[in-house]
Amino acid sequence: MKFKSLLVAALAFPVMVSCQSSNKKVGKVILKSDTDSLSYALGVNISSSFKNANFKEINFKAVARAIQDVYSDDSAQVKMTNEEAMNVIRTYFDRQQKKLAEENRIASEKFLEENKTKEGVIVDSSGLQYKIIEEGTGPMPTAEDVVKVHYKGTLIDGTQFDSSYDRGEPAQFKLNQVIKGWTIGLQKMKVGSKFILYIPSDLAYGETVRPGGPIGPNQALIFEVELLDIVKDTSNNK
C-alpha cells in the first residue's frame, strides 16, 4: 500500500536534514563527498514520495528527528513503533480521502444541477446527462456488443485525463465491461453519432479510484464520444 511504502522510505534511509521549523528552508547544501551526495539523493527520493502522495503539511524537523532517532539504535528515543506509525499514516490518508470525496460530491452535484438546464442537454432516468452533437444513421449497440470509439475525457473543470485522439487510435471494448455511464450512454447512440456524456460519480468510479490518479473520489466526468463502429466479438464471452 502507498502509505506503507512511504513509511518504509522515511524510516529506512539516513538522510540528515535540519531546519528550525516546518516552514523555514534550510541553507544551501554543499555536496563534498559521496556520502553527502547519497544522503541528498535519498532525500530527493523520499521527498518525491511525500509530494506524489499529496501531503498538505509536513514538519520537516520532525521527519529529520524521526530518522535520527531510528538510526540512533536507542529504542527509547523512538516515539512510536512501526505499527503505530502505520496507523497514523493510514488515519491521515483516510481523513484526507473522505474530505476530498465530500468536496468532489458537492462540486459534482452543483455542476450537474446547473448543466441539466442548458440547451440541448437531455437527462436520462439513471441520472446520466447527454447532449447530441451529431446524430448518426447506423445501428445502435447493445450492452453485449463490442464498440469502437474515439473519445476525450475531462473533469468538470475542463482538465483532460484521457483521450484516444491523443493516442492516435480509437478504443475498442465490450460495452458491459466499462463504467455504467458509458454502458447506458452508448446504447443511445447510432453508429456515426457524436455525443457529450455528463456522467454522475455513481455511474462512473464513485469513491473507488486509483490513488494518485487523475480522477478523484466522487467526481462527475465528461466524455466527448464518437461511436465509430460495432465490432464482432470474437471472444467466448458472448
C-alpha positions as CSV (number, residue, x, y, z in Angstrom):
1,M,0.0,0.0,0.0
2,K,1.2,3.6,-0.7
3,F,1.4,4.7,3.0
4,K,3.4,1.6,3.8
5,S,6.0,2.3,1.2
6,L,6.2,5.9,2.3
7,L,6.8,4.8,5.9
8,V,9.5,2.4,4.9
9,A,11.1,5.1,2.8
10,A,11.0,7.6,5.6
11,L,12.4,5.3,8.2
12,A,14.9,3.3,6.2
13,F,17.4,6.0,5.0
14,P,19.9,8.1,6.9
15,V,19.0,11.5,5.4
16,M,20.2,14.1,7.9
17,V,18.0,17.2,7.5
18,S,18.0,20.1,9.9
19,C,15.7,23.0,10.0
20,Q,14.4,25.4,12.6
21,S,10.7,25.0,11.8
22,S,8.3,23.2,9.4
23,N,8.1,26.3,7.1
24,K,11.6,27.6,7.2
25,K,14.0,26.5,4.5
26,V,17.5,25.2,5.3
27,G,20.6,26.8,4.0
28,K,22.4,25.8,0.8
29,V,23.8,22.3,0.9
30,I,27.2,21.7,-0.5
31,L,27.9,18.1,-1.6
32,K,31.5,17.5,-0.7
33,S,31.6,13.7,-0.6
34,D,29.9,10.6,-1.9
35,T,28.2,10.3,1.4
36,D,26.8,13.8,1.0
37,S,25.6,13.0,-2.5
38,L,24.0,9.8,-1.4
39,S,22.3,11.5,1.5
40,Y,20.9,14.2,-0.7
41,A,19.8,11.7,-3.3
42,L,17.9,9.7,-0.7
43,G,16.3,13.0,0.5
44,V,15.1,13.7,-3.0
45,N,13.7,10.2,-3.3
46,I,11.8,10.4,0.0
47,S,10.6,13.9,-0.7
48,S,9.3,12.9,-4.1
49,S,7.3,10.2,-2.5
50,F,5.8,12.7,0.0
51,K,5.0,15.1,-2.8
52,N,3.4,12.5,-5.0
53,A,1.3,11.4,-2.1
54,N,0.0,14.9,-1.9
55,F,0.8,15.5,1.8
56,K,-0.5,19.0,2.5
57,E,1.6,19.7,5.6
58,I,4.9,18.3,6.7
59,N,7.0,19.2,9.7
60,F,10.5,18.5,8.2
61,K,12.1,19.0,11.6
62,A,10.0,16.1,12.9
63,V,10.9,14.0,9.8
64,A,14.6,14.6,10.4
65,R,14.2,13.9,14.1
66,A,12.5,10.5,13.4
67,I,15.2,9.5,11.0
68,Q,17.9,10.3,13.5
69,D,16.1,8.6,16.3
70,V,15.7,5.4,14.4
71,Y,19.3,5.4,13.4
72,S,20.5,6.0,16.9
73,D,19.7,2.4,17.8
74,D,18.2,3.7,21.0
75,S,14.7,2.4,21.1
76,A,13.8,4.8,23.9
77,Q,14.4,7.7,21.5
78,V,11.8,6.5,19.0
79,K,8.4,7.9,19.9
80,M,6.3,5.3,18.1
81,T,6.5,1.8,16.7
82,N,6.3,1.0,13.1
83,E,2.7,-0.3,13.6
84,E,1.8,3.0,15.4
85,A,3.4,5.0,12.6
86,M,1.4,3.0,10.0
87,N,-1.8,3.7,11.9
88,V,-1.0,7.5,11.9
89,I,-0.4,7.5,8.2
90,R,-3.5,5.3,7.5
91,T,-5.7,7.6,9.5
92,Y,-4.3,10.7,7.7
93,F,-5.0,9.2,4.3
94,D,-8.5,8.1,5.3
95,R,-9.3,11.5,6.6
96,Q,-8.0,13.3,3.5
97,Q,-9.8,10.9,1.2
98,K,-13.1,11.4,3.0
99,K,-12.7,15.2,2.9
100,L,-11.8,15.2,-0.8
101,A,-14.7,12.8,-1.6
102,E,-17.2,15.2,0.1
103,E,-15.8,18.2,-1.7
104,N,-16.0,16.5,-5.0
105,R,-19.5,15.3,-4.3
106,I,-20.8,18.8,-3.6
107,A,-19.0,20.2,-6.7
108,S,-20.2,17.5,-9.0
109,E,-23.8,17.7,-7.8
110,K,-23.7,21.5,-8.3
111,F,-22.3,21.1,-11.8
112,L,-24.9,18.6,-12.9
113,E,-27.8,20.6,-11.4
114,E,-26.8,23.6,-13.4
115,N,-25.8,21.6,-16.5
116,K,-29.2,19.9,-16.9
117,T,-30.9,23.3,-17.6
118,K,-28.6,24.1,-20.5
119,E,-29.9,24.0,-24.1
120,G,-29.7,20.6,-25.7
121,V,-28.9,18.6,-22.5
122,I,-31.0,15.5,-22.0
123,V,-31.4,13.8,-18.6
124,D,-31.8,10.1,-18.5
125,S,-33.8,8.4,-15.7
126,S,-30.5,6.9,-14.5
127,G,-29.1,10.4,-13.8
128,L,-26.9,10.4,-16.9
129,Q,-26.9,13.6,-18.9
130,Y,-26.0,13.8,-22.5
131,K,-26.0,16.1,-25.5
132,I,-26.3,15.1,-29.1
133,I,-23.6,16.8,-31.2
134,E,-24.1,14.8,-34.3
135,E,-26.7,12.1,-35.0
136,G,-25.5,9.1,-36.9
137,T,-27.5,6.8,-39.2
138,G,-26.1,3.4,-38.3
139,P,-27.3,0.7,-35.9
140,M,-27.4,1.1,-32.1
141,P,-25.3,-1.2,-29.9
142,T,-26.5,-3.4,-27.1
143,A,-24.7,-3.9,-23.8
144,E,-23.3,-7.1,-25.1
145,D,-21.7,-5.6,-28.2
146,V,-18.0,-4.6,-28.7
147,V,-17.8,-1.0,-29.9
148,K,-15.1,1.1,-31.5
149,V,-15.0,4.7,-30.3
150,H,-13.0,7.9,-30.3
151,Y,-13.3,9.8,-27.0
152,K,-11.9,12.5,-24.8
153,G,-12.5,12.5,-21.0
154,T,-12.4,15.6,-18.8
155,L,-13.2,16.6,-15.3
156,I,-15.9,19.2,-14.7
157,D,-13.2,21.9,-14.5
158,G,-12.0,21.1,-18.0
159,T,-8.9,19.1,-17.0
160,Q,-8.3,16.4,-19.6
161,F,-7.4,13.0,-18.2
162,D,-7.7,10.7,-21.2
163,S,-8.0,10.9,-25.0
164,S,-8.0,8.3,-27.7
165,Y,-7.4,11.2,-30.1
166,D,-4.1,11.9,-28.5
167,R,-3.1,8.3,-28.7
168,G,-3.9,8.4,-32.4
169,E,-6.1,5.3,-32.5
170,P,-9.7,4.6,-31.4
171,A,-10.5,2.4,-28.4
172,Q,-12.4,-0.9,-28.6
173,F,-14.2,-2.6,-25.7
174,K,-17.2,-4.6,-24.8
175,L,-20.0,-2.2,-23.7
176,N,-20.9,-4.0,-20.5
177,Q,-17.3,-4.0,-19.2
178,V,-16.9,-0.3,-18.8
179,I,-18.4,2.3,-16.4
180,K,-22.2,2.3,-16.2
181,G,-22.4,5.8,-17.7
182,W,-20.8,4.5,-20.9
183,T,-22.9,1.4,-21.0
184,I,-26.1,3.5,-20.7
185,G,-25.0,6.4,-22.9
186,L,-23.6,4.5,-25.9
187,Q,-26.7,2.4,-26.2
188,K,-28.5,5.7,-27.1
189,M,-26.1,6.3,-29.9
190,K,-26.2,5.2,-33.5
191,V,-23.0,4.4,-35.3
192,G,-21.7,7.7,-36.7
193,S,-23.1,9.7,-33.8
194,K,-21.1,12.1,-31.6
195,F,-22.4,12.8,-28.0
196,I,-21.2,14.5,-24.9
197,L,-21.9,12.4,-21.8
198,Y,-22.1,14.1,-18.4
199,I,-21.7,11.2,-16.0
200,P,-22.5,11.4,-12.3
201,S,-20.0,9.8,-10.0
202,D,-22.3,6.9,-9.1
203,L,-22.3,5.9,-12.8
204,A,-18.5,6.4,-13.1
205,Y,-16.0,5.4,-10.4
206,G,-17.7,6.6,-7.2
207,E,-15.3,6.7,-4.3
208,T,-13.2,3.8,-5.6
209,V,-10.4,5.4,-7.6
210,R,-6.7,4.7,-8.2
211,P,-4.7,6.5,-5.5
212,G,-2.7,9.3,-7.1
213,G,-4.6,9.0,-10.4
214,P,-6.1,11.9,-12.3
215,I,-9.7,11.1,-11.2
216,G,-10.6,11.8,-7.6
217,P,-13.3,10.1,-5.5
218,N,-16.9,11.2,-6.2
219,Q,-16.1,13.2,-9.3
220,A,-18.5,13.6,-12.2
221,L,-16.9,13.1,-15.6
222,I,-17.5,14.5,-19.0
223,F,-16.8,12.4,-22.2
224,E,-17.0,13.5,-25.8
225,V,-17.6,10.3,-27.6
226,E,-17.8,9.3,-31.3
227,L,-19.3,5.9,-32.0
228,L,-17.3,4.6,-35.0
229,D,-18.5,1.0,-35.3
230,I,-20.0,-2.0,-33.7
231,V,-17.4,-4.8,-33.9
232,K,-18.0,-8.5,-34.0
233,D,-17.0,-10.1,-30.7
234,T,-14.6,-12.9,-31.4
235,S,-14.2,-13.8,-27.7
236,N,-16.0,-16.6,-25.9
237,N,-17.8,-14.1,-23.5
238,K,-20.9,-13.7,-25.6
